[in-house]
Amino acid sequence: MTTDTTTKDTTPGAPAPGATVLDARGVTMRFGGLTAVRDVDLTVHSGEIVGLIGPNGAGKTTFFNCLTGLYIPTEGEVRFNDKVLPPKPFKVTAAGIARTFQNIRLFSNMTVLENVLVGRHTRTKEGFWSAVLRGPGFHKAEAASRTRAMELLDFVGLADKADHLSRNLPYGEQRKLEIARALASDPGLLLLDEPTAGMNPQETRAAEELIFAIRDQGTAVLVIEHDMRFIFNLCDRVAVLVQGQKLIEGDPATVQSDERVIAAYIGEPMENDPGAAEAAEVEAAEAAAEAAAEAETATDAAPGKENDR
């Protein structure tokens, strides 16, 4: 990653340092009679890195999906820059929230540059006919997008691989590319779902430096991660989910010394533990709901839907 970061192409009305960018209130997500997330409150401020941790099946990714429009919460609301978010993932991205996924979701047959250009679509104003006719406005917008995409690739250290197919990148660089693609929408808040999963210590350290650099450019960051050393070194605040509920929230020193957090991670049973069978049932319901939501998102993002935005 380069140390000289480019000036961030911010969206109008960017929040002042320390302002609340994300305000999730009473978020609850049920799948039939199963409750995966229950009455969770969480705020993220501009210029802040917040961690979200918890044992497997704690509801972390479900909560992320509620923040990004992939799921519509059964109860509660999510506000970004004091506006209730629309229940569509592409509209959430347009509003200023971007995310990465636990499982890398790159376009494997596209080049590194093309993958980042895909992430620019929410910030381009050219419509269908402009793309078809390829007039001066289209070419100007295309050139601006390429310039911004190359700035981002330089920022994450992949500029020299812009013409490589994404599938040929090493694992750690694919993670960087996914972050660059998310940054291409110029978000005010970046959500990272296990950004160091599968990385070696050197790659993990590079990811930490990259996230700090993103924060220093003015983008707030919310991170799910299982690597406790990574999360406590990285974050200003940490919230812990256990069985879909927020157990504790505070600075890293307070959280990592809490006896309830220690018990949750070493496997000591919690009160009203639903057991492995119910946890597996929740995971199956989440997977089915996510597949349905992604299918709907693909339909919404198809050509001809631009006027809905």
Secondary structure as GFF3:
##gff-version 3
##sequence-region A 1 309
A	DSSP	beta_strand	20	31	.	.	.	ID=ss1
A	DSSP	beta_strand	34	45	.	.	.	ID=ss2
A	DSSP	beta_strand	49	53	.	.	.	ID=ss3
A	DSSP	alpha_helix	60	67	.	.	.	ID=ss4
A	DSSP	beta_strand	75	80	.	.	.	ID=ss5
A	DSSP	beta_strand	83	84	.	.	.	ID=ss6
A	DSSP	alpha_helix	89	95	.	.	.	ID=ss7
A	DSSP	beta_strand	97	99	.	.	.	ID=ss8
A	DSSP	alpha_helix	112	118	.	.	.	ID=ss9
A	DSSP	three_ten_helix	121	123	.	.	.	ID=ss10
A	DSSP	alpha_helix	128	133	.	.	.	ID=ss11
A	DSSP	alpha_helix	136	156	.	.	.	ID=ss12
A	DSSP	three_ten_helix	159	161	.	.	.	ID=ss13
A	DSSP	three_ten_helix	166	168	.	.	.	ID=ss14
A	DSSP	alpha_helix	171	183	.	.	.	ID=ss15
A	DSSP	beta_strand	189	193	.	.	.	ID=ss16
A	DSSP	alpha_helix	201	216	.	.	.	ID=ss17
A	DSSP	beta_strand	220	224	.	.	.	ID=ss18
A	DSSP	alpha_helix	228	234	.	.	.	ID=ss19
A	DSSP	beta_strand	237	242	.	.	.	ID=ss20
A	DSSP	beta_strand	245	250	.	.	.	ID=ss21
A	DSSP	alpha_helix	252	256	.	.	.	ID=ss22
A	DSSP	alpha_helix	259	266	.	.	.	ID=ss23
A	DSSP	alpha_helix	275	300	.	.	.	ID=ss24
A	DSSP	three_ten_helix	306	308	.	.	.	ID=ss25
###
